[in-house]
Structure formats: structure tokens, C-alpha cells
Amino acid sequence: MNDDELLARLKSADPALTPHAPLPDIDRLVEDVLTTDTALQTGNTVPAKTAARRSRRQLLGLAAAAGLLLLGGGIAGGVMANNDNGHSASAGPLALTTHSGFGSQKCVTPSPDTLRGYPTLFVGTVTSIKGSTVTLRVDYWLKGGDTETVVLDSDASRPEALTFSEGERYIVAAENGVVPVCGANGVSDETVDEFRQAFGK
């Protein structure tokens, strides 16, 4: 049996499609609904005041249960959205690029005072390097971010550009999505502690 045969069989068995089916008497059906006393039919002999009190109590109980569910969901959602350093995790990684004007200048050792003016500042560990794309896991946000991952487009073809090593930690500063000259530096644990103390993290 194919689909067309099955459809024809179903149509032939549908009583509403037969030409002999009576039309519904809408006026009679509406009249029956409007004139039927449901309290007498169901045997409901509870006084109206008692029924109203009971329904109010049930409504209050349902409202309280709904409020508790919403509160619990909000708390659970807030806990799940926060990562271990207290910043909420956003939808995707932060994308940064390196400044195109790297020159032959020497960079000073990073300090809280030299990098304090940047709106984006974090300590991260390189998790992967694929071509010119460096992915860092954020260990600590010092300023302006909340993602767990940062993707940095670094042109490694230029000899003066900072080279990243997988598994190493860096402090990265950025403004408007751009890491400036001397804005990404390899750091020791002592330097990380110094930055965390200076920024209260």
C-alpha cells in the first residue's frame, strides 16, 4: 500500500467527509452550554464562600511555588554562569589583534603602573597556536573582561613581533580590541602575584 492508497482509505473512513453527515446545530449546542447548571450536574454542594476560600488558598500556594522555582532558577543560573575567578562567562572568546606598527623599540618589564591605563588587561596561558592565531585561557582578569578564552591574531612573520609558546603565561593589555606594542609579555609567577595584588584580584 502506497501513500496515495492510504490517504484515500482514510478519507473514505472519515464520517465528517461523507455527504450524508448532518450539519452541526450550532444554535442548539450554544443554548445547551449556556443553560446547563454545572453545579447540579456534578453534585457540587459546597457553598460559594468555602469554594472561593479554597481556590484562593490554592492560588496562593501555586504562586508561592512558582516564585520559589523562579528564585531557585535565577540562583542556579547565576552560579552556572560564573567561572572560578568570579567573572561571568560570556558566550564566546574575546578576539584581539596585534598592533600593526611594531617597531624596533625595546619594551620595559611590565608593571601595574605601565599597564594600568589599558581597559582590557588579563593574565593568560597559551593553549594553542595555529598559524598566526594564538588561543589563550584566561587565568585572571585584571580589568575589563569576562570571557574564559581569548583569541589573538599575531603576525608571527614579522621578526619584531612577540612570539608565543604553548603552555607559557603572558600578561596582555589591549584597547579597542588591539594589543599595542609591548602589550603582551611573558610573565613569571612573581609578576603575576604583583599584578593580582595591585589590582585586588
Disulfide bonds with the S-S distance in Angstrom:
Cys107-Cys182 1.70
